[in-house]
Amino acid sequence: MQDATFWDRAAARYAKSPIRDMDAYEHTLARVSAYLRPDMRGLELGCGTGSTALRLAPKVAELTATDFSPAMIDIARGKITDQHNLDFVVADPYHAPEGPFDVVMAFNLLHLLPNLESDLAQIHARLRPGGYLISKSVCLRDAQLWIRMIIPVLRAIGKAPYVSVFDIATLDDTIRRAGFEILETGVFPKKPPARFIVARRI
């Protein structure tokens, strides 16, 4: 699975890291919550150590949260207390539960996938017609030059995972071509630009 070893090594440090922009994070959760309903079945891809899944699980009937790092999922499972409708599973987008789901969420994930079009096809297949894809992705081609330059260096020395470099327009277009209608967009935080997208399966 993509970069599972890197994320396994990083899991403990990642779990202790504070959220860099709490205002942007809380705004993201508020916008996501506006689309969730108590009768929904949800799937989160790339859930990391599960903090966001724990916040969103009470808003849906059932939430399956996946990550391709076993170490991340181990930490996430240790956080569960009384969330009986939440399940953490080790899986990448190709091996995630098939659904169909009412909503698939992918936060800070799409830019880490080397085959975005194929992965979006997997997401599309797991959504019921009219279901939502809700994502947030860093668009590095719109970021400052020094950020774009340092990523390959860090990756070469094992300090960064694979990261796709695309701009906001390309991401939007790729999601549309994958069979989605974009309903809402935003950019928060602004630096580096993180594109928030709510799209509906056509």
N, C-alpha and C positions, 0 to 999 in steps of 0.2 A: 504494500500500500504506500501511497506517496508520502515520503518524508516521515514515516511513522517512527523511525529510529530517532530522528532529530527531535520530534515532539515528545517522545518518551523521555529523552534526556532532559528536556526543558520543562517537563510537567510540574515538578515540585517548585521550581523557581517561578513558573508562570502562575501557579496557584496563589503565590504570595505577592505577586505584583499588583500594585494598586491600579485602578482604572485611570488612564491618563487624562481623560476629559469627562468628568462625571456629568456635566450638564448635557453634553452630546449623548452620553449613554442613556440618561434618564429621558431625554427627548425621544430617542429611538424607541425605548420601551413604551412610551406613551403612544407613539404613532402605530406601533405594532399592535398594541392592545386595542386600538380603535377598530381593528379588523377581526379580532378574535371573539368567539361566542362560546357559551357553555356547552353547546352540543357538538363542537368540532373535534375531529381527530387531527392531531398535528404531528409533524415530523420536523426535528431540527437536525441539520447536517453540520458537522464541524462544531460540536457543542463545547469542546475544550473540557474544562473542569466543572461544567454544569451550572455555573452561577446564573446565567440568563435563563436556562431551562427551568430552574427552580423559581424564578420570578414569574415566568409565564404559565407554568403548569396549572395554577389555580384558575386560569381564565378559560381553559378548554376542558373537554370531557376526558381526553386522553392525549398524552404527549410522549412520543418516543424520541429520545435525543441520542444522536450517534456521533462518534468520532473515530478516525482511523488509528488513534493512539491508545493502546491498552492502558498505559500509565495514566493518561488523562481521564479515561473512563473509570479507573479504579478510584481516583480522587473524587470524581463526581458521585459515584455510588456511596462513598463515605459521607456525603453531605445530606443524603436523603433522611428525613425524619418521618413526617406524616404525609408525604406526597404519594398517595397510593395510586394516583393516575399517571405517574411518571416512571419511565423505564429508560435506563441508560444501556446502550448497545455499542459494541465495537464493530464499526462498519464504515466503508467509504460509500460515495454515492451509488456505485455500481452494485453494492451488496446490502444496501439499506433495505428495511422492510418494504414490501411492494405496495402496501396501501389497498385501495385508494385513500388518500388523505384529503382533508379539506384545506389544509395549509401546509406548505413546506417552507421552512425558514433556514436561511444560511447567512450568518453574521460573520464578517471578516473571514470568509472562506473562498469566494469565487476567484479572487486573485491568487489563491494558493493552488489552484487546479491547473495542471498542464494541458488538459483537453476540455476547455470550457464548453464548446459546442456539444460534445458528447455527454458531458455531465449535465448540461441543461436538458438534453433529451431524456436522461434518466429521471430528472426532477419532473419533467412534463408527464412522463409515463406514470409517475406515482401520485399525480393529482387527479381528482375527479374533474370533469368538465366544469369550468367556472371556479375551480379552486384557486387559491392564492399562492404565489411565490413572493415571499418577503425577504429581501436581502440587503446587505450593506457591505460594500466592497471598496477597498482603497484603489484609487485610480492613479497609478504612479506616473503615467505619462503627463498628467496635469500637475504633478508635484514639482517641487524645486529640483534643479539640476543635481545638486549635491546628493540628494536622497536617491535619485535614479542611479547615480554613479557608484554609491557605496554598497548597494545591495549585492551586485555581482562579486565584489571583493569579500564581503562578509560570507557569502555563500561558498566561495572558494576555500575559505578557511574553516568551514563548518559552523559558522556563527549565525547563519540565516537559512531558512528553508527556501525551496523554489518559490519564486514570485513572478506572476505574469505582469507584464507592463502594458497596460492599455489605458485609453482615455475614457472620459465619461460618455462621449458620443458613441464610441465603439461598443462599450458595455451595453448601453441602451439598445443599440441596433442588434447586437447579438441576442439579447433577450427577446426582442420582437421576432426575429427570424426563427427562434426556437418554438414559436407558437404561443406567444403571450401578448396580451394587451396591457400596456403600462398605464396604471391608474394614478399613481402618486410618485413623486420623486423629491429628493432633497439632497443637500450636501452638508453634512455635519459629522465631525468637525470640518473646517475649511482647509486646514493644513496638517498633514497631507490630506487632500480631498477624499472623503469617504462618501460614496454615492449610495443613498438609501433609495430603494425601489420597491414598490408594491405593484405586482403584475398579476393579471388573471389569465388562467389557462383558457385558450380559445377552443 
